[in-house]
C-alpha cells in the first residue's frame, strides 16, 4: 500500500475519525471499538498503511476500554515521549507511516509487563 505524502491525501484515504486519531494524535472514546471484543486468531494492521502491528496471541483484556496487547511485532512500531495533558507518556506510532496508534504503559501482563493501549480506529483486523 502506498503511503500518502500530503495531508490532503491522508484525508482522502482515511475516515474523519481515523484521520483525527492517526494523523492528529486524537483518542477514540473508551469502549467504542468493536476490536475490544475481537477474539479470533489473526493480525492487527495499521489502518493508515496496512503494516502488520500485533497478533491476536498478544492481545488481552486490560479492562481499560481500548484494545490492548503485551507486545508488537518486531520492528512494527516506534515510540516517542508525549508531554500532552500535563503528564509524560510513551506514544506509539506505526513504524511505516508514523500514524498515531496509542500509548504503552508498564502495567501489562507477563512476559513483557507492557500494555500497548491502542485506539481501535487506528487498527484493522485480518482473521486467519
DSSP file (Angstrom, degrees, kcal/mol; ACC not computed):
  #  RESIDUE AA STRUCTURE BP1 BP2  ACC     N-H-->O    O-->H-N    N-H-->O    O-->H-N    TCO  KAPPA ALPHA  PHI   PSI    X-CA   Y-CA   Z-CA
    1    1 A X              0   0    0      0, 0.0     2,-0.1     0, 0.0    50,-0.0   0.000 360.0 360.0 360.0 130.3    0.0    0.0    0.0
    2    2 A X        -     0   0    0      1,-0.1     2,-0.6     0, 0.0     0, 0.0  -0.450 360.0-128.8 -70.3 144.0    1.4    3.4   -0.9
    3    3 A X        -     0   0    0     -2,-0.1    46,-0.1    93,-0.0    -1,-0.1  -0.849  26.1-116.0 -96.4 124.3    1.8    5.9    1.9
    4    4 A X        -     0   0    0     -2,-0.6    -1,-0.0    44,-0.2     3,-0.0  -0.220  19.1-158.8 -56.9 147.1    0.2    9.3    1.3
    5    5 A X        +     0   0    0      0, 0.0     2,-0.3     0, 0.0    -1,-0.1   0.706  68.2  49.1 -99.7 -25.5    2.7   12.2    1.1
    6    6 A X  S  > S-     0   0    0      1,-0.1     4,-1.9     0, 0.0     5,-0.1  -0.751  80.7-117.5-118.5 162.8    0.3   15.1    1.8
    7    7 A X  H  > S+     0   0    0     -2,-0.3     4,-2.5     1,-0.2     5,-0.2   0.890 116.1  54.8 -61.4 -40.7   -2.3   15.9    4.4
    8    8 A X  H  > S+     0   0    0      1,-0.2     4,-1.9     2,-0.2    -1,-0.2   0.881 106.3  51.6 -62.3 -38.1   -4.9   16.1    1.7
    9    9 A X  H  > S+     0   0    0      2,-0.2     4,-1.6     1,-0.2    -1,-0.2   0.892 109.6  49.7 -65.6 -39.4   -4.0   12.5    0.6
   10   10 A X  H  X S+     0   0    0     -4,-1.9     4,-2.6     1,-0.2    -2,-0.2   0.930 109.6  51.5 -63.5 -44.3   -4.4   11.3    4.2
   11   11 A X  H  < S+     0   0    0     -4,-2.5    -2,-0.2     1,-0.2    -1,-0.2   0.869 110.3  49.6 -60.2 -36.5   -7.8   13.0    4.4
   12   12 A X  H  < S+     0   0    0     -4,-1.9    -1,-0.2    -5,-0.2    -2,-0.2   0.831 115.1  43.4 -71.6 -31.9   -8.9   11.3    1.2
   13   13 A X  H  < S+     0   0    0     -4,-1.6    -2,-0.2    -3,-0.2     2,-0.2   0.870 110.9  55.5 -81.5 -38.9   -7.7    7.8    2.4
   14   14 A X  S  < S-     0   0    0     -4,-2.6     2,-0.1    -5,-0.1    34,-0.0  -0.570  83.4-111.3-100.1 156.0   -9.0    7.8    6.0
   15   15 A X     >  -     0   0    0     -2,-0.2     4,-2.8     1,-0.1     5,-0.2  -0.406  42.8-104.0 -69.4 161.6  -12.4    8.4    7.6
   16   16 A X  H  > S+     0   0    0      1,-0.2     4,-2.1     2,-0.2     5,-0.1   0.882 124.2  49.8 -56.6 -37.1  -12.6   11.7    9.5
   17   17 A X  H  > S+     0   0    0      2,-0.2     4,-1.7     1,-0.2    -1,-0.2   0.919 111.6  46.9 -68.8 -43.3  -12.4    9.7   12.8
   18   18 A X  H  > S+     0   0    0      1,-0.2     4,-3.1     2,-0.2     5,-0.5   0.909 111.5  52.3 -63.1 -41.8   -9.3    7.7   11.6
   19   19 A X  H  X>S+     0   0    0     -4,-2.8     4,-2.1     1,-0.2     5,-1.1   0.924 107.0  52.6 -59.6 -45.4   -7.7   10.9   10.4
   20   20 A X  H  <5S+     0   0    0     -4,-2.1     6,-2.0    -5,-0.2     4,-0.4   0.887 119.6  34.2 -59.8 -40.5   -8.2   12.6   13.8
   21   21 A X  H  X5S+     0   0    0     -4,-1.7     4,-0.9     4,-0.2    79,-0.2   0.960 124.3  38.8 -80.1 -54.7   -6.5    9.7   15.6
   22   22 A X  H  <5S+     0   0    0     -4,-3.1    78,-2.7    -5,-0.2    -3,-0.2   0.871 131.7  22.8 -68.5 -39.0   -3.8    8.6   13.2
   23   23 A X  T  <5S+     0   0    0     -4,-2.1    -3,-0.2    -5,-0.5    -1,-0.2   0.706 130.6  38.1-104.1 -22.8   -2.7   12.0   11.9
   24   24 A X  T  4<S-     0   0    0     -5,-1.1    -2,-0.2    -4,-0.4    -3,-0.2   0.265 103.8-115.8-115.0   9.8   -3.7   14.4   14.7
   25   25 A X     <  +     0   0    0     -4,-0.9    -4,-0.2    -6,-0.2    -3,-0.1   0.808  59.3 158.3  63.3  33.6   -2.9   12.2   17.7
   26   26 A X        -     0   0    0     -6,-2.0     2,-0.4    -7,-0.2    -1,-0.1  -0.128  34.6-131.2 -77.3 179.8   -6.5   12.0   18.8
   27   27 A X        -     0   0    0      3,-0.0     2,-0.1    75,-0.0     3,-0.1  -0.999  12.8-131.9-136.3 131.7   -8.1    9.4   21.1
   28   28 A X        -     0   0    0     -2,-0.4     2,-0.1     1,-0.1     3,-0.1  -0.418  41.8 -86.0 -76.6 160.0  -11.3    7.4   20.5
   29   29 A X    >   -     0   0    0      1,-0.1     3,-1.8    -2,-0.1     4,-0.2  -0.440  53.2 -99.5 -66.1 134.9  -13.9    7.1   23.3
   30   30 A X  T 3  S+     0   0    0      1,-0.3    36,-0.2    -2,-0.1    35,-0.2  -0.264 106.4  16.3 -55.5 137.8  -13.2    4.2   25.6
   31   31 A X  T 3  S+     0   0    0     34,-3.0    -1,-0.3    -3,-0.1    35,-0.1   0.459  95.4 107.6  80.0   1.6  -15.3    1.2   24.9
   32   32 A X    <   +     0   0    0     -3,-1.8     2,-0.4    33,-0.3    -2,-0.1   0.641  51.7  92.8 -88.7 -13.9  -16.2    2.4   21.4
   33   33 A X    >   -     0   0    0     32,-0.5     3,-1.5    -4,-0.2     4,-0.3  -0.663  62.4-150.7 -88.2 130.4  -14.1    0.0   19.3
   34   34 A X  G >  S+     0   0    0     -2,-0.4     3,-1.3     1,-0.3    -1,-0.1   0.715  94.4  74.7 -64.3 -19.0  -15.6   -3.3   18.1
   35   35 A X  G >  S+     0   0    0      1,-0.3     3,-1.2     2,-0.2    -1,-0.3   0.667  76.3  76.0 -69.9 -14.5  -12.0   -4.7   18.3
   36   36 A X  G <  S+     0   0    0     -3,-1.5    -1,-0.3     1,-0.2    -2,-0.2   0.863 102.0  40.3 -59.1 -34.0  -12.3   -4.8   22.1
   37   37 A X  G <  S+     0   0    0     -3,-1.3     2,-0.7    -4,-0.3    -1,-0.2   0.247  86.0 119.5-100.1  11.7  -14.4   -7.9   21.5
   38   38 A X    <   +     0   0    0     -3,-1.2    -3,-0.0     1,-0.1    -4,-0.0  -0.701  23.5 155.5 -83.2 116.2  -12.3   -9.4   18.8
   39   39 A X        +     0   0    0     -2,-0.7    -1,-0.1     2,-0.1     2,-0.1   0.290  31.7 113.3-124.6   7.3  -11.0  -12.8   20.0
   40   40 A X  S    S-     0   0    0      1,-0.1     2,-0.2    87,-0.0    -2,-0.0  -0.374  76.6 -94.8 -76.7 160.5  -10.3  -14.7   16.7
   41   41 A X  S    S+     0   0    0     -2,-0.1    87,-2.5    15,-0.1     2,-0.3  -0.527  76.8  91.6 -69.2 139.9   -6.8  -15.6   15.6
   42   42 A X  E     -A  127   0A   0     85,-0.3    14,-2.4    -2,-0.2     2,-0.4  -0.994  68.0 -70.4 165.5-164.7   -5.4  -13.1   13.2
   43   43 A X  E     -AB 126  55A   0     83,-2.3    83,-3.0    -2,-0.3     2,-0.5  -0.963  26.3-141.1-127.1 138.3   -3.3  -10.0   12.7
   44   44 A X  E     -AB 125  54A   0     10,-3.1     9,-2.9    -2,-0.4    10,-1.7  -0.884  27.5-169.0 -98.7 126.2   -4.0   -6.3   13.6
   45   45 A X  E     -AB 124  52A   0     79,-3.5    79,-2.2    -2,-0.5     2,-0.3  -0.721  31.1 -92.6-113.8 160.9   -2.8   -3.9   11.0
   46   46 A X  E  >  -A  123   0A   0      5,-2.5     4,-2.2    -2,-0.2    77,-0.2  -0.593  27.7-145.8 -69.0 128.3   -2.3   -0.1   10.8
   47   47 A X  T  4 S+     0   0    0     75,-2.7    76,-0.2    -2,-0.3    -1,-0.1   0.666  96.0  54.8 -70.5 -15.8   -5.5    1.4    9.3
   48   48 A X  T  4 S-     0   0    0     74,-0.4   -44,-0.2     3,-0.1    -1,-0.2   0.880 131.0  -0.2 -84.3 -40.5   -3.3    4.0    7.6
   49   49 A X  T  4 S-     0   0    0      2,-0.1    -2,-0.2   -46,-0.1    -1,-0.0   0.476  90.7-112.0-133.0  -5.5   -0.9    1.9    5.7
   50   50 A X     <  +     0   0    0     -4,-2.2    -3,-0.1     1,-0.3     3,-0.0   0.442  56.7 158.2  87.5  -1.0   -1.6   -1.8    6.3
   51   51 A X        -     0   0    0     -6,-0.1    -5,-2.5     1,-0.1     2,-0.3  -0.337  48.1-115.5 -57.4 132.1    1.6   -2.5    8.3
   52   52 A X  E     +B   45   0A   0     -7,-0.2    -7,-0.2     1,-0.2    -1,-0.1  -0.585  45.5 164.3 -69.3 129.6    1.2   -5.6   10.5
   53   53 A X  E     +     0   0A   0     -9,-2.9    20,-3.5     1,-0.4     2,-0.3   0.780  52.5   7.1-116.1 -48.7    1.4   -4.4   14.1
   54   54 A X  E     -B   44   0A   0    -10,-1.7   -10,-3.1    18,-0.2    -1,-0.4  -0.952  58.3-135.6-139.8 153.6    0.2   -7.0   16.6
   55   55 A X  E >   -B   43   0A   0     16,-0.4     3,-1.5    -2,-0.3     4,-0.3  -0.773  29.7-115.6-105.5 160.0   -1.0  -10.6   16.6
   56   56 A X  G >  S+     0   0    0    -14,-2.4     3,-1.1    -2,-0.3   -13,-0.1   0.743 110.6  73.0 -63.5 -22.1   -4.1  -11.9   18.4
   57   57 A X  G 3  S+     0   0    0    -15,-0.3    -1,-0.3     1,-0.2   -14,-0.1   0.755 100.6  43.1 -64.4 -23.5   -1.7  -14.0   20.5
   58   58 A X  G <  S+     0   0    0     -3,-1.5    12,-2.3    13,-0.1    -1,-0.2   0.405  90.7 108.4-102.9   2.2   -0.5  -10.9   22.3
   59   59 A X  E <   +C   69   0B   0     -3,-1.1     2,-0.3    -4,-0.3    10,-0.3  -0.555  42.0 169.2 -79.7 142.5   -4.0   -9.3   22.8
   60   60 A X  E     -C   68   0B   0      8,-2.3     2,-0.9    -2,-0.2     8,-0.7  -0.975  41.8-103.0-147.2 161.4   -5.5   -9.3   26.3
   61   61 A X        +     0   0    0     -2,-0.3     6,-0.1     1,-0.2     8,-0.0  -0.767  35.3 175.8 -88.6 105.9   -8.5   -7.6   28.0
   62   62 A X        -     0   0    0     -2,-0.9    -1,-0.2     4,-0.4     5,-0.1   0.614  40.1-127.4 -85.7 -13.1   -7.0   -4.8   30.0
   63   63 A X  S    S+     0   0    0      3,-0.1    -2,-0.1     5,-0.0    -1,-0.0   0.593  82.0 109.8  76.6   9.7  -10.3   -3.5   31.3
   64   64 A X  S    S-     0   0    0      2,-0.3     3,-0.1   -33,-0.0    -3,-0.0   0.679  90.1-111.6 -91.5 -19.2   -9.4    0.0   30.0
   65   65 A X  S    S+     0   0    0      1,-0.3   -34,-3.0   -35,-0.2   -32,-0.5   0.450  88.1  91.6  99.6   1.6  -11.9    0.1   27.1
   66   66 A X  S    S-     0   0    0    -36,-0.2    -4,-0.4   -35,-0.1    -1,-0.3  -0.958  89.3 -94.1-126.4 147.2   -9.2    0.0   24.4
   67   67 A X  E     - D   0 118B   0     51,-0.6    51,-2.7    -2,-0.3     2,-0.4  -0.388  50.9-163.8 -57.3 131.7   -7.7   -2.9   22.5
   68   68 A X  E     -CD  60 117B   0     -8,-0.7    -8,-2.3    49,-0.2     2,-0.3  -0.938  15.2-176.5-129.1 147.1   -4.5   -3.9   24.4
   69   69 A X  E     -CD  59 116B   0     47,-1.4    47,-3.4    -2,-0.4   -10,-0.2  -0.960  25.7-143.9-138.0 150.1   -1.5   -6.0   23.6
   70   70 A X  S    S+     0   0    0    -12,-2.3    44,-0.4    -2,-0.3     2,-0.3   0.539  86.6  11.0 -95.2  -6.0    1.6   -7.1   25.6
   71   71 A X        -     0   0    0    -13,-0.2   -16,-0.4   -16,-0.1    -1,-0.3  -0.914  65.5-137.0-165.6 141.2    3.9   -6.9   22.6
   72   72 A X        -     0   0    0     -2,-0.3   -18,-0.2     1,-0.1     3,-0.1  -0.456  42.8 -87.1 -86.7 169.5    4.0   -5.6   19.0
   73   73 A X    >   -     0   0    0    -20,-3.5     3,-1.9    -2,-0.1     4,-0.5  -0.421  65.4 -75.8 -68.1 154.8    5.5   -7.5   16.1
   74   74 A X  T 3  S-     0   0    0      1,-0.3    -1,-0.1     2,-0.1    -3,-0.0  -0.306 113.7  -3.8 -59.5 131.3    9.2   -6.9   15.6
   75   75 A X  T 3  S+     0   0    0      2,-0.1    -1,-0.3    -3,-0.1    -2,-0.0   0.660 100.4 116.8  61.5  20.6   10.0   -3.5   14.0
   76   76 A X  S <  S+     0   0    0     -3,-1.9    19,-2.8   -23,-0.2    20,-0.4   0.802  70.6  32.9 -87.3 -30.8    6.3   -2.7   13.6
   77   77 A X  E     -E   94   0B   0     -4,-0.5     2,-0.3    17,-0.3    17,-0.2  -0.878  58.6-157.7-128.3 157.7    6.0    0.3   15.9
   78   78 A X  E     -E   93   0B   0     15,-2.4    15,-3.0    -2,-0.3     2,-0.3  -0.855  15.8-145.1-121.9 162.5    8.1    3.2   17.1
   79   79 A X  E     -E   92   0B   0     -2,-0.3     2,-0.3    13,-0.2    13,-0.2  -0.945  14.2-179.0-130.5 153.5    7.7    5.3   20.3
   80   80 A X  E     -E   91   0B   0     11,-1.9    11,-2.7    -2,-0.3     2,-0.5  -0.933  37.9 -96.9-139.1 163.5    8.1    8.9   21.3
   81   81 A X  E     -E   90   0B   0     -2,-0.3     2,-0.5     9,-0.2     9,-0.2  -0.735  34.6-156.2 -85.9 129.9    7.7   10.8   24.5
   82   82 A X  E     +E   89   0B   0      7,-3.4     7,-2.6    -2,-0.5     5,-0.0  -0.933  17.4 177.5-110.3 120.3    4.3   12.5   24.8
   83   83 A X    >   +     0   0    0     -2,-0.5     3,-0.8     5,-0.2     4,-0.1   0.198  37.8 130.4-105.2  13.5    4.1   15.6   27.2
   84   84 A X  G >   +     0   0    0      1,-0.2     3,-1.4     2,-0.2    -2,-0.1  -0.261  64.4  20.0 -69.0 155.0    0.5   16.4   26.4
   85   85 A X  G 3  S-     0   0    0      1,-0.3    -1,-0.2     3,-0.0     3,-0.1   0.731 127.4 -68.9  61.1  27.4   -2.1   17.0   29.2
   86   86 A X  G <  S+     0   0    0     -3,-0.8     2,-0.3     1,-0.2    -1,-0.3   0.696 111.8  94.2  71.1  19.8    0.5   17.7   31.9
   87   87 A X  S <  S-     0   0    0     -3,-1.4     2,-0.6    -4,-0.1    -1,-0.2  -0.929  72.1-120.6-137.2 163.5    1.8   14.1   32.0
   88   88 A X        +     0   0    0     -2,-0.3     2,-0.3    -5,-0.1    -5,-0.2  -0.930  41.2 159.6-108.5 121.2    4.6   12.2   30.5
   89   89 A X  E     -E   82   0B   0     -7,-2.6    -7,-3.4    -2,-0.6     2,-0.7  -0.882  42.7-112.0-133.3 165.2    3.6    9.1   28.4
   90   90 A X  E     -EF  81 104B   0     14,-0.7    14,-2.2    -2,-0.3     2,-0.3  -0.898  32.7-151.2-102.7 112.6    5.1    6.9   25.7
   91   91 A X  E     -EF  80 103B   0    -11,-2.7   -11,-1.9    -2,-0.7     2,-0.4  -0.609   5.5-143.0 -84.7 141.4    3.3    7.4   22.5
   92   92 A X  E     -EF  79 102B   0     10,-2.9     9,-2.9    -2,-0.3    10,-1.3  -0.907  20.4-179.7-110.6 131.3    3.2    4.5   20.0
   93   93 A X  E     -EF  78 100B   0    -15,-3.0   -15,-2.4    -2,-0.4     2,-0.3  -0.902  37.6 -98.4-125.3 152.6    3.3    5.1   16.2
   94   94 A X  E  >  -E   77   0B   0      5,-2.3     4,-1.6    -2,-0.3   -17,-0.3  -0.560  30.8-139.2 -64.2 130.8    3.3    2.8   13.2
   95   95 A X  T  4 S+     0   0    0    -19,-2.8   -18,-0.2    -2,-0.3    -1,-0.1   0.773  96.9  44.7 -66.7 -25.3    6.9    2.4   12.1
   96   96 A X  T  4 S+     0   0    0    -20,-0.4    -1,-0.1     1,-0.1   -19,-0.1   0.960 130.6  14.0 -84.9 -57.4    6.0    2.7    8.4
   97   97 A X  T  4 S-     0   0    0      2,-0.1    -2,-0.2   -46,-0.0    -1,-0.1   0.502  91.9-126.7-102.1  -4.3    3.6    5.6    8.1
   98   98 A X     <  +     0   0    0     -4,-1.6    -3,-0.1     1,-0.2     2,-0.1   0.634  49.9 163.1  68.8  15.9    4.2    7.2   11.6
   99   99 A X        -     0   0    0      1,-0.1    -5,-2.3    -6,-0.1     2,-0.3  -0.406  45.6-107.1 -66.3 141.3    0.4    7.2   12.3
  100  100 A X  E     +F   93   0B   0    -78,-2.7    -7,-0.2   -79,-0.2    -1,-0.1  -0.537  42.7 169.1 -70.2 127.4   -0.6    7.6   16.0
  101  101 A X  E     -     0   0B   0     -9,-2.9    18,-3.3     1,-0.3     2,-0.3   0.751  49.4 -88.0-108.5 -37.9   -1.8    4.3   17.5
  102  102 A X  E     -FG  92 118B   0    -10,-1.3   -10,-2.9    16,-0.2    -1,-0.3  -0.951  51.4 -60.4 161.5-144.1   -2.0    4.9   21.2
  103  103 A X  E     -FG  91 117B   0     14,-2.0    14,-2.6    -2,-0.3     2,-0.4  -0.928  30.2-133.8-137.1 159.3    0.3    4.7   24.2
  104  104 A X  E     -FG  90 116B   0    -14,-2.2   -14,-0.7    -2,-0.3     2,-0.3  -0.956  22.5-172.1-117.8 137.6    2.3    2.0   26.0
  105  105 A X  E     - G   0 115B   0     10,-2.0    10,-2.7    -2,-0.4     3,-0.4  -0.870  31.0-124.1-126.8 158.0    2.3    1.6   29.8
  106  106 A X  S    S+     0   0    0     -2,-0.3     8,-0.2     8,-0.2    10,-0.0  -0.213  90.4  85.5 -96.8  43.3    4.3   -0.5   32.2
  107  107 A X        +     0   0    0     -2,-0.3     7,-0.2     8,-0.1    -1,-0.2  -0.022  62.9 116.8-130.0  29.9    1.3   -2.2   33.9
  108  108 A X        -     0   0    0      5,-1.9     7,-0.2    -3,-0.4     3,-0.1  -0.267  65.7 -86.3 -93.3-179.0    0.7   -5.1   31.5
  109  109 A X    >>> -     0   0    0      5,-0.4     4,-2.8     1,-0.1     3,-0.5  -0.233  60.4 -50.4 -81.0 171.2    0.9   -8.8   31.9
  110  110 A X  T 345S+     0   0    0      1,-0.3    -1,-0.1     2,-0.2   -40,-0.1  -0.428 106.4  40.6 -68.4 153.5    3.8  -11.2   31.6
  111  111 A X  T 345S+     0   0    0     -2,-0.1    -1,-0.3    -3,-0.1    -3,-0.0  -0.992 134.5  16.1 -90.4 -11.1    6.0  -11.8   29.8
  112  112 A X  T <45S-     0   0    0     -3,-0.5    -2,-0.2     2,-0.2     3,-0.1   0.779  80.5-138.9 -94.2 -27.1    6.7   -8.2   28.9
  113  113 A X  T  <5 +     0   0    0     -4,-2.8    -5,-1.9     1,-0.3     2,-0.3   0.606  64.0 123.7  75.1  11.4    4.9   -6.3   31.7
  114  114 A X      < -     0   0    0     -5,-0.5     2,-0.5   -44,-0.4    -5,-0.4  -0.771  50.3-156.9-108.4 151.5    3.8   -3.8   29.0
  115  115 A X  E     - G   0 105B   0    -10,-2.7   -10,-2.0    -2,-0.3     2,-1.1  -0.919   3.8-162.0-126.5 103.6    0.3   -2.7   27.9
  116  116 A X  E     -DG  69 104B   0    -47,-3.4   -47,-1.4    -2,-0.5     2,-0.9  -0.760  13.5-163.2 -83.6 101.2    0.1   -1.3   24.4
  117  117 A X  E     -DG  68 103B   0    -14,-2.6   -14,-2.0    -2,-1.1     2,-0.3  -0.783  15.4-172.2 -94.1 102.8   -3.2    0.5   24.7
  118  118 A X  E     -DG  67 102B   0    -51,-2.7     2,-0.6    -2,-0.9   -51,-0.6  -0.697  30.0-117.6-106.0 146.9   -4.3    1.1   21.1
  119  119 A X    >   -     0   0    0    -18,-3.3     3,-1.6    -2,-0.3     4,-0.2  -0.714  23.5-145.9 -74.5 120.7   -7.1    3.1   19.5
  120  120 A X  G >  S+     0   0    0     -2,-0.6     3,-1.8     1,-0.3    -1,-0.2   0.823  96.0  63.6 -60.0 -31.5   -9.2    0.5   17.7
  121  121 A X  G 3  S+     0   0    0      1,-0.3    -1,-0.3   -20,-0.1   -99,-0.1   0.700  97.3  57.4 -68.0 -17.9  -10.0    3.0   15.0
  122  122 A X  G <  S+     0   0    0     -3,-1.6   -75,-2.7   -21,-0.2   -74,-0.4   0.445 104.3  68.6 -88.7  -0.2   -6.3    3.1   14.1
  123  123 A X  E <   -A   46   0A   0     -3,-1.8     2,-0.3   -77,-0.2   -77,-0.2  -0.830  59.4-160.9-119.5 154.9   -6.3   -0.7   13.5
  124  124 A X  E     -A   45   0A   0    -79,-2.2   -79,-3.5    -2,-0.3     2,-0.5  -0.975  19.4-137.8-126.7 146.4   -7.8   -3.2   11.1
  125  125 A X  E     -A   44   0A   0     -2,-0.3     2,-0.6   -81,-0.2   -81,-0.2  -0.907  12.8-169.2-111.3 130.4   -8.1   -6.8   11.9
  126  126 A X  E     -A   43   0A   0    -83,-3.0   -83,-2.3    -2,-0.5     2,-0.0  -0.941  18.4-146.1-113.5 106.9   -7.4   -9.7    9.4
  127  127 A X  E      A   42   0A   0     -2,-0.6   -85,-0.3   -85,-0.2   -86,-0.0  -0.360 360.0 360.0 -69.1 153.1   -8.6  -13.0   10.7
  128  128 A X              0   0    0    -87,-2.5   -86,-0.1    -2,-0.0    -1,-0.1   0.478 360.0 360.0 -74.0 360.0   -6.6  -16.1    9.9
